[in-house]
């Protein structure tokens, strides 16, 4: 019985470490790819859903759904251990790797951006220019709005 509880305690320490890794995954993503507040809120909710799933899955699989205080202490100790001793290394290494990959990706995208700009300048800018000039000519002729445009309160 005691060995079973020690085994469970160890499993929930590992769960705490996994939750710390999950937390760092979101931290690394925010450092490499800056996000807006709404995306940050969605990521936070997603983190808590995934962390809850990890805990509940472990409780049901390893302890048949029975709750024990030592399981939550194991999760807490695992998360604290991870945050104190492992987290900073994981974050630094992964941020450097992802920034390097991001630079490589941006370098690879340079020819595609050039092709896009060239196509845009050759095909779409003249069409845009024609529509703007047509609109100016039509409004000079005395029409307040084009027949295919919706009425707005100011027109």
PEFENHU-V642175 format. One record per helix or strand of 2 or more residues. SS is the DSSP state (a for helix, b for strand). FROM is the first residue (numbers start at 1). LEN is the number of residues. If there is no record, write none. Layout:
# PEFENHU-V642175
{{SS:FROM:LEN} {SS:FROM:LEN}}
This chain:
# PEFENHU-V642175
{{a:2:31} {a:37:27} {a:69:72}}
